[in-house]
Amino acid sequence: MSEKSSKQETARLSNIKKLLKLEDITQKDLAYAIDREPQNLNRDIVHDKISDKTCIKIAEAFPEYNHLWLLGYSDIMLKKEYAKSLNREDESDHIPVDSVINLIKFAGYDVHINKKGDITISDGEEIVCDSIKTKKIINLIIDYVNFAIEHQRCI
């Protein structure tokens, strides 16, 4: 799996600190809410090494928050606001392709875009999906996320 960027790590840390302030809780309270030892969570926060698992546990403990925001993949903090952004009539307001590409990268694949705008997915050694298949995959992911949010299902 590819390493997380320092920008993403910093976004995670910043978002968790914002959640602590908004919820008026301490790091210790958060640790207990996600079933972690307070000193372990503190170590992760001090070293800015917040794992995917920790972000997902926080999203489960505080379901009103957008898990993509906690993971550092979205600027939209609340699930209801994220859902609103996906239900707009203007197609440009739906999930941006960049967000889907970030999710594919998060899954451990390399995404390549050439000068023509063709997108391919590889596992680091060989192409997994050519441009046509990749566009179909991106559209399927967008449709799935829209469906899940519309029907209030966790993704």
Secondary structure, 3 states (H helix, E strand, C coil): CCCCCHHHHHHHHHHHHHHHHHHCCCHHHHHHHCCCCHHHHHHHHHCCCCCHHHHHHHHHHCCCECHHHHHCCCCCCEHHHHHHHHCCCCHHHCCCHHHHHHHHHHCCCEEEECCCCCEEEECCCCEEECHHHHHHHHHHHHHHHHHHHHCCCCC
